[in-house]
Amino acid sequence: MSLLDHVIAAGYPLPKSSIIHLFVGGSQLHGAKVEGYDDLDIYGCYVEPPERILGLDPLEHFVWSSGSAREKNTAKDVDVTMYSLHRWGELMLKGNPAVLHYLYAQGEVSAQRNVWAGILASREGFLSQKSALQYVGFANAQRMRLTGERGMGRHGQRQDLVEKYGYDTKFAMHYVRLLYECKELLSQKRLTLPLPEKDLLIKIRTGGYTEPEVLAMGSALDEECQQLLATSDLPEIPDSQLLSSVIAKAYLEHWDR
């Protein structure tokens, strides 16, 4: 079943032709998927028709899950998260790391056949220190959930992992993963997906390191990221004028087609 088939089956309300980018996210995107454990996370971006953005019935996002709101997803579940191009741009201005993935993930919809190619042509201009700061903040949140310093999220720690390895190795993996992404963003001005460190991430997920070892690894990475931030020549915030003009052009081109 293709990603597009999954999205349509989930009840996506617009024509297929509105979708300009569609890809697998989550652990599979990072290269840290563990067979039989992770669900299928589908992310996408669409251009809504004029009446859904200029009129009174907006469609900023479409979110759907086959899983239960009361329990963690299983490997059989599917989550769909779709943003309008306009909403995606708003989240980019906030430096959202998950939205930054859209610029580097290999999509099922050919970028050369729609307006997403124009977005990609300007992607370096959308990068900023704001995204790096968000990465550091998200990483610290994962660390604090791992250590119990803050809430564990909607469903708490994964007891099966705690019983098997002594701690929640998925929180640990994301802690390290976020910092590696931040480091590459600051040092190389890009993201590589899946991550070059994917083997390390899988080793963390499968209990190859103790919790203190992971915390030490993360602390060293955090220090590197702080040093890179101090000398970074990335702009403090994304180029809002560039992002706005590129998105406006994409809407007009898509509607014209």
C-alpha positions in Angstrom: 0.0 0.0 0.0 1.5 3.3 -1.0 1.8 6.3 1.2 -0.8 8.1 -0.9 -3.2 5.2 -0.5 -2.8 5.4 3.2 -3.6 9.1 3.2 -6.7 8.7 1.0 -7.9 5.8 3.2 -7.5 8.0 6.3 -10.1 10.4 4.8 -7.9 13.2 3.4 -10.6 15.6 2.1 -8.8 17.2 -0.9 -7.9 15.8 -4.4 -4.7 13.7 -4.7 -3.3 16.5 -7.0 -3.2 18.9 -4.0 -0.4 16.9 -2.3 3.0 18.3 -3.2 5.2 16.3 -0.8 4.7 13.0 1.0 7.2 11.0 3.0 7.8 8.5 5.8 8.8 10.2 9.0 9.6 9.0 12.5 12.3 6.5 13.3 12.3 5.2 9.7 13.2 8.6 8.4 16.1 8.9 11.0 17.4 5.4 10.1 16.6 4.1 13.7 13.6 2.0 13.0 13.4 -1.3 14.9 11.5 -4.0 13.1 8.2 -5.0 14.7 8.2 -2.0 17.1 7.6 1.3 15.3 4.4 2.4 13.6 4.2 4.0 10.2 4.4 7.8 10.4 3.4 9.6 7.2 4.0 13.3 6.8 3.0 15.5 3.9 2.3 19.0 2.5 -0.5 20.2 0.3 -1.7 23.2 -1.5 -5.4 23.8 -0.7 -7.8 25.3 -3.3 -8.3 29.1 -3.2 -11.6 28.8 -1.3 -9.9 26.9 1.5 -7.3 29.6 2.2 -9.0 32.8 0.9 -12.5 31.9 1.9 -14.0 31.1 5.3 -13.4 27.3 5.5 -9.6 27.0 6.1 -7.8 23.7 6.1 -4.5 24.3 7.8 -3.7 20.7 8.6 -5.1 17.1 8.4 -4.2 14.7 11.2 -5.3 11.1 11.6 -4.2 8.0 13.5 -5.4 4.4 13.5 -4.2 4.1 17.1 -5.9 4.7 20.3 -5.7 8.0 22.2 -5.3 6.1 25.4 -2.5 3.7 24.5 0.8 3.8 22.6 0.7 2.9 19.0 1.8 -0.5 17.9 3.8 -1.5 14.8 0.5 -2.0 12.9 -0.7 1.5 13.4 -0.5 4.4 11.0 -0.3 8.1 11.8 -0.9 10.8 9.1 0.2 14.4 9.6 -0.4 16.8 6.7 0.1 20.6 6.6 -1.0 23.1 4.1 2.0 24.9 2.5 1.0 28.1 4.3 0.9 26.4 7.7 4.2 24.6 7.0 5.7 28.0 6.3 4.5 29.4 9.6 6.1 26.4 11.4 9.3 26.9 9.5 9.4 30.5 10.8 9.3 29.1 14.3 12.3 26.9 13.6 10.3 23.6 14.2 12.8 20.7 13.7 10.1 18.2 12.5 9.0 20.7 9.8 12.7 21.2 8.8 12.7 17.5 7.9 10.4 18.2 5.0 13.2 20.0 3.2 15.5 16.9 3.3 13.2 13.9 3.3 12.9 11.8 0.1 9.3 12.1 -1.0 6.9 9.7 -2.8 5.6 12.6 -4.9 8.2 13.7 -7.5 9.4 17.2 -6.6 10.2 17.9 -10.2 6.6 17.5 -11.2 5.1 20.0 -8.8 5.8 23.2 -7.0 7.8 21.6 -4.2 10.9 21.8 -6.4 10.7 25.6 -6.1 10.6 25.3 -2.3 13.7 23.0 -2.3 15.6 25.4 -4.5 15.6 28.0 -1.7 15.8 25.8 1.3 19.2 27.0 2.6 17.7 30.4 2.9 15.1 29.0 5.4 17.8 27.7 7.8 18.5 29.6 11.0 20.0 29.5 14.5 16.4 29.4 15.7 16.0 25.8 14.5 19.2 24.9 16.2 17.9 26.3 19.5 14.7 24.4 19.0 16.8 21.2 18.5 18.6 21.8 21.8 15.4 22.5 23.6 13.7 19.3 22.3 16.8 17.3 23.1 16.8 18.5 26.7 13.1 17.6 26.9 13.9 14.0 25.9 16.7 13.9 28.4 14.5 15.1 31.2 11.8 12.5 30.3 14.5 9.9 30.2 15.7 10.8 33.7 12.3 11.5 35.1 12.9 15.2 35.6 9.8 16.2 33.8 6.5 14.6 32.6 6.8 11.5 30.4 4.5 12.6 27.7 0.9 11.4 27.0 1.6 7.7 27.7 4.6 7.8 30.0 7.8 5.8 29.6 7.7 2.6 27.6 7.6 -0.1 30.3 8.6 -2.9 27.9 11.9 -1.0 27.2 12.5 -0.2 30.9 12.0 -3.8 31.9 14.2 -5.0 29.1 17.1 -2.5 29.2 16.6 -0.7 32.5 15.6 2.6 31.0 13.5 4.0 28.1 16.0 3.6 25.2 13.7 5.4 22.7 13.8 8.6 24.8 17.6 8.1 24.9 17.9 7.6 21.2 15.9 10.7 20.4 18.0 12.7 22.9 21.2 11.8 21.0 19.5 12.0 17.6 18.3 15.5 18.0 21.7 16.7 19.0 23.4 15.1 16.0 20.9 16.8 13.7 21.6 20.1 15.4 25.3 19.6 15.0 25.0 18.9 11.3 22.7 21.8 10.8 25.1 24.2 12.4 28.3 22.8 10.9 27.2 21.8 7.4 24.0 23.9 6.9 22.0 20.8 5.9 20.5 17.7 7.2 21.2 14.1 6.1 18.3 11.7 6.3 18.6 9.0 7.3 21.3 10.2 9.8 24.9 9.1 9.2 24.8 8.0 12.8 21.9 5.6 12.3 23.9 2.5 13.4 24.7 4.3 16.7 21.0 5.2 17.2 19.9 1.7 16.7 22.5 0.5 19.1 21.2 2.9 21.7 17.6 1.8 21.0 18.5 -1.9 21.5 20.3 -1.4 24.8 23.9 -1.3 23.5 24.7 1.5 25.9 23.9 2.1 29.6 21.9 5.1 30.6 24.9 6.9 32.1 26.8 6.3 28.8 24.0 7.8 26.8 23.8 10.8 29.1 27.5 11.4 28.8 27.3 11.1 25.0 24.5 13.6 24.9 26.2 16.0 27.3 29.3 16.1 25.0 27.1 16.6 21.9 25.2 19.4 23.7 28.5 21.2 24.4 29.6 20.9 20.8 26.3 22.4 19.7 26.7 25.3 22.1 30.1 26.0 20.8 28.9 25.9 17.2 26.0 28.2 18.0 28.4 30.7 19.5 30.3 30.9 16.2 27.5 30.2 13.7 27.0 32.5 10.7 23.5 31.3 10.1 20.9 34.1 10.6 19.2 34.2 14.0 15.8 33.7 12.4 14.6 32.4 9.0 14.4 34.8 6.1 10.7 35.5 6.4 10.5 37.6 3.2 12.1 34.9 1.1 9.9 32.2 2.7 6.8 34.3 2.1 7.6 35.0 -1.5 8.5 31.4 -2.3 5.3 30.1 -0.8 3.1 32.7 -2.5 4.7 31.9 -5.9 4.1 28.2 -5.2 0.4 28.7 -4.5 -0.1 30.8 -7.7 1.8 28.2 -9.8 -0.1 25.3 -8.4 -3.5 27.0 -9.0 -2.4 27.9 -12.5 -1.5 24.3 -13.3 
